[in-house]
Every structure is written in structure tokens, then in C-alpha cells.
Amino acid sequence: MIDFPPPGAFTQNYPTKPVRVIEPFGLGGGPDLTARALGEKLSELWRQPVMVENRPGAGSTTAPALVAKSPADGYTLLVNTSAHPYSAALINRLPYDPLKDFIPVAPLTSQPYVLVAGKPAGLTTVGDLVAAAKAKPGTIKFGSSGMGTATHLGVEKFNLEAGIKAIHVPARPGDAIADTIANTVAGRTTYLMAPIPLALVDIRAGKLHALGVSTMKRSSSLPEVPTIAEAGVAGFDFPNMGACRHTGRSGRQVVKRHRTCHDRAGPPRPAGNSRGRSDQHDAA
């Protein structure tokens, strides 16, 4: 049975209480910044608090599981990335159905990742990385924020298209992408694909070498860095897409009202994060 809100629950006075926005990656990352920018816009529009909750864990599936089970009353939203469909392809026995348990409300962002190597590795180009990996197949290591996450699959796609093999070192339970970046800076892993906002300070400090960005268009944050396709892996394209979703049990009134509000609010434009790192989101 579909759990529709009671009559009158979704009137023009909605919302009458705070709204929750759940994101799956942790404080200071791109999805967190997007969720907070969205929350600010919706809060101004609704004149109600919009509270962002960070629920990382389980390969970015903790947050979707929470939203899937939430009441279908319009007061709980999910802000997620391309990890949402990727999880379905890689993780068996998810506690939710990525299609049936969610209804898309609005696209939010499209932005590139940056492929980086730690300074200890001495690799400064995509060609350097490919040559090093081919010289010692299956020995160099790459990090990610967890099995099945976009930072994992982006590198696997790169490895496949570049014709190289490497060892995956996923983040430990409780670690964030910042910890994964720190491992590459320290030389415990050789390379990774990172959100630009979180890698930018270390790139500018010379602790990470930016090898290429993951989309077909260069990033405004790193205009001097070539795309991975330009750097030699022809046709490579791996954007990080952000979107807002409702629980799939939400009624039509709920979804229609939210889509109208998102259209009025416009796309979120995060300006920075809690660690002082720039976050220039590139338009799709």
C-alpha cells in the first residue's frame, strides 16, 4: 500500500516544521556543501529551518537506507551523487531498492573529479602514472572512500580504459575521503580520484600532483589541468552528478510541491567548506 500523506497535509502552508536533508559522505565534502547550499535556499523560500545531516558509512548506503524508511510526508530528503546508482550495481542485498524506493526531485550539480598522485610517487602526468603501472602490473595502490563509491569506480574506469592494473585500498570504516587523501599525500597509496574541493589545498601546496580532471571539459577550479581524455585516455568521461530524491512512497502532491520549490530556488551554488577549501562547481 502506498503511504500517502493525510488530506490537507501538503497545503500551501507547507512546511510547518523543520525539514531534514540527509547526505551520505560527511562534513566538508562536495555533497555536504551542495546539501547545505540547497538547505539555505529552501529555508529562505519556506521560512522554516532545513537541517543537513551527515550519515556516511556502508559504502555511502547508510543515508539512502535512512531516507527510504522515512515517513512519506515531505520532511526528509536525500542529496546524493552518482554513487546512488553505482551502489546498486556493486553491492548485493542493499537494504533498499535504488529505483523503487526513491523518486527524483531535482538535479543539483555536475562536476569533475581530479585524478591525483602523491608527491612521494614522483608522478606528474597521466602518462607517468600509466607507465609506472604498466612497469609493475598489479603492484601500485590507489585509494577510495569505500567499495562501490564513485571515487572507487572512477579509478576502476580509468584503470580499465588506460589498460592498467592496480591494488584498491578502500577507506577503513569511519574514515572519510579526507583520510583517503591524507594516505595518498603520505605515500601509503599512489593515486586516487578525489572531489576537487577536498584536494585543492594539497594540490596548491604541492603535496598532490593533479594529473587530470574526469570530465570532457576542464574545471574552472583547475584550468591549467588537462582533462584525462586530453592527457591520453581517449574519450574518458566520469562526471559526479548530484541530485535530490524523496522516498518512493511519497504521494504526487509531495513531489510536485518540492519540484516547484526547487525550480523557484534554482541550482545550489556552494561557495566553500568548513576546511577553507574552494568549491567551484562546474555546470553540466
C-alpha positions in Angstrom: 0.0 0.0 0.0 1.3 3.5 -0.9 1.7 5.7 2.2 0.1 8.9 1.1 0.1 11.9 3.4 -3.3 12.6 5.2 -5.7 15.1 3.4 -4.5 18.7 3.8 -1.0 17.7 5.0 0.6 19.2 1.9 -1.1 22.6 1.6 0.3 25.9 0.6 1.4 26.4 4.2 3.9 23.5 3.9 6.3 23.2 5.5 5.1 23.8 9.1 8.1 22.2 10.8 11.9 21.8 10.0 12.9 19.7 7.0 15.7 17.2 7.1 18.2 16.8 4.2 20.4 13.7 4.5 23.7 13.3 2.7 26.0 10.2 2.7 29.6 11.4 2.7 30.4 13.5 5.7 31.1 17.1 6.7 33.0 19.3 4.2 32.7 17.2 1.1 31.1 18.2 -2.2 27.7 16.6 -1.4 27.7 18.2 2.1 28.3 21.6 0.6 25.7 21.1 -2.0 23.1 19.9 0.6 23.9 23.0 2.8 23.6 25.4 -0.1 20.3 23.8 -1.1 19.1 24.0 2.5 19.9 27.7 2.7 17.9 28.4 -0.4 14.9 26.3 0.6 15.0 27.7 4.2 14.7 31.2 2.7 11.9 30.1 0.5 9.9 28.2 3.1 10.8 30.3 6.2 11.5 27.1 8.0 14.8 25.5 9.2 16.3 23.0 6.8 18.7 20.8 8.7 21.5 18.9 7.0 22.5 15.6 8.5 25.7 13.8 7.5 25.2 10.0 7.5 28.3 8.4 6.0 29.0 4.7 6.1 28.5 1.3 4.4 29.8 2.5 1.1 27.5 5.5 1.0 24.4 3.4 1.6 23.6 4.4 5.2 21.9 7.7 4.2 19.7 6.2 1.4 18.6 3.4 3.7 17.5 6.0 6.3 15.6 8.1 3.7 14.0 5.1 2.1 12.4 4.2 5.5 11.4 7.8 6.4 7.7 8.9 6.5 6.3 9.9 3.1 5.4 13.4 4.4 7.9 15.6 2.5 10.1 16.3 5.5 13.0 14.1 4.7 15.1 14.5 1.5 18.2 12.7 0.2 21.0 14.6 -1.5 23.3 12.0 -3.2 25.7 11.7 -6.0 26.4 9.2 -8.8 27.1 6.8 -6.0 23.4 6.1 -5.8 23.1 4.1 -9.0 26.7 2.7 -8.6 25.8 1.1 -5.3 23.0 -0.9 -6.9 25.5 -2.3 -9.5 28.1 -3.4 -6.9 26.6 -4.1 -3.6 24.5 -7.2 -3.0 21.4 -7.1 -0.7 21.1 -3.4 -0.3 18.6 -2.5 2.4 16.6 -0.6 -0.2 15.7 -0.6 -3.9 17.6 2.3 -5.6 14.8 2.7 -8.2 11.5 1.8 -6.5 12.3 3.3 -3.1 13.2 6.8 -4.4 11.6 9.5 -6.6 13.9 12.0 -8.2 13.0 15.6 -7.3 15.7 17.7 -9.0 19.2 17.5 -10.5 21.6 19.7 -8.5 25.2 19.6 -9.8 27.5 18.1 -12.3 31.2 18.5 -11.6 34.5 16.7 -12.3 36.8 14.7 -10.0 40.5 15.2 -10.2 42.9 12.3 -10.6 45.9 13.0 -8.3 49.1 11.3 -7.3 51.0 11.9 -4.1 54.3 13.8 -4.3 56.3 10.8 -3.0 55.3 8.9 -6.1 57.0 11.4 -8.4 54.2 11.2 -11.0 53.1 14.5 -12.6 51.1 13.4 -15.7 48.6 10.7 -16.6 51.3 9.3 -18.9 53.7 9.0 -15.9 51.0 7.1 -14.0 50.2 4.7 -16.8 53.8 4.0 -17.5 54.5 3.3 -13.8 51.5 1.0 -13.5 52.5 -0.9 -16.7 56.1 -1.3 -15.5 54.9 -3.1 -12.4 51.4 -4.5 -13.1 49.2 -5.0 -10.1 51.5 -3.5 -7.5 50.8 0.2 -7.2 47.9 1.2 -4.9 45.0 3.5 -5.3 42.7 4.8 -2.6 39.0 5.5 -2.4 36.3 6.5 0.1 34.9 2.9 0.0 34.0 -0.1 -2.1 31.4 0.9 -4.7 31.7 4.6 -4.2 32.2 7.0 -7.1 35.9 7.5 -6.0 36.4 3.8 -6.4 34.5 3.3 -9.6 36.0 6.4 -11.2 39.5 4.9 -10.8 38.4 1.4 -11.9 37.0 3.0 -15.1 40.3 4.9 -15.6 42.4 1.7 -15.0 40.3 -0.2 -17.5 40.4 2.4 -20.2 44.1 3.1 -19.6 44.9 -0.7 -19.7 46.5 -0.8 -16.2 46.1 -2.9 -13.1 46.4 -1.7 -9.5 45.5 -2.6 -6.0 42.4 -1.0 -4.4 42.8 0.3 -0.9 39.3 1.4 0.3 38.8 3.6 3.3 38.5 1.9 6.7 35.2 2.1 8.5 34.8 5.5 10.0 37.3 7.1 7.6 36.3 10.0 5.4 37.6 11.0 1.9 39.9 13.4 3.7 41.6 10.4 5.3 42.0 8.7 1.9 43.6 11.9 0.5 45.9 12.0 3.5 47.1 8.5 2.7 48.0 9.5 -0.8 49.8 12.6 0.4 51.8 10.4 2.8 52.6 7.9 0.1 50.7 5.0 1.6 48.7 4.9 -1.7 50.0 6.2 -5.1 46.9 7.8 -6.6 43.2 8.4 -6.3 40.3 10.3 -7.8 39.1 13.0 -5.4 36.5 15.7 -5.3 38.2 18.9 -6.3 37.2 20.9 -3.3 38.8 18.5 -0.9 42.0 18.0 -2.9 42.6 21.7 -3.9 44.6 22.8 -0.8 47.0 19.9 -1.1 47.4 20.4 -4.8 48.2 24.1 -4.3 50.7 23.2 -1.6 52.5 20.8 -3.9 51.6 17.7 -1.8 49.5 16.3 -4.6 50.0 16.4 -8.3 46.9 17.0 -10.3 47.1 14.6 -13.3 43.8 15.2 -15.0 40.1 16.0 -14.4 37.5 13.4 -15.0 35.1 15.2 -17.4 35.4 16.2 -21.0 35.6 19.8 -20.0 38.3 21.4 -17.9 37.5 22.6 -14.4 37.3 26.3 -13.6 39.0 25.5 -10.3 42.0 23.9 -12.0 42.0 25.5 -15.5 45.7 24.5 -16.1 45.0 20.8 -15.5 44.1 18.8 -18.6 41.1 16.5 -18.9 42.1 12.8 -18.6 40.9 12.5 -22.2 43.3 15.3 -23.3 46.1 13.6 -21.3 45.9 10.4 -23.3 42.9 8.3 -22.3 40.7 9.0 -25.2 37.0 9.6 -24.5 37.3 9.3 -20.7 34.4 11.0 -19.0 33.3 10.4 -15.4 31.2 13.3 -14.0 30.0 13.5 -10.5 26.2 14.1 -10.7 24.3 15.4 -7.7 20.5 15.0 -7.2 17.8 15.4 -4.7 15.4 12.5 -4.0 12.3 11.7 -2.0 11.3 8.3 -0.5 9.5 6.4 -3.2 6.3 6.2 -1.1 5.8 9.9 -1.3 2.5 11.0 -2.9 2.2 13.1 -6.1 1.4 16.2 -4.2 4.6 15.9 -2.2 6.8 15.5 -5.2 5.0 18.2 -7.3 5.3 20.7 -4.5 9.0 20.0 -4.0 9.8 20.2 -7.7 8.1 23.6 -7.8 10.1 24.8 -4.9 13.4 23.6 -6.4 12.6 25.3 -9.6 12.0 28.6 -7.7 15.1 28.2 -5.6 17.4 27.5 -8.6 20.6 25.3 -8.5 22.7 25.4 -5.3 26.0 27.3 -5.6 28.3 26.2 -2.7 31.0 28.8 -2.1 33.3 27.0 0.3 33.6 24.4 3.0 34.5 24.2 6.7 38.1 23.4 5.9 38.5 26.6 3.8 38.8 24.8 0.5 37.4 26.4 -2.6 34.5 24.6 -4.2 33.8 25.7 -7.8 31.0 23.6 -9.2 31.1 23.3 -12.9 27.8 23.4 -14.7 26.7 20.4 -16.7 
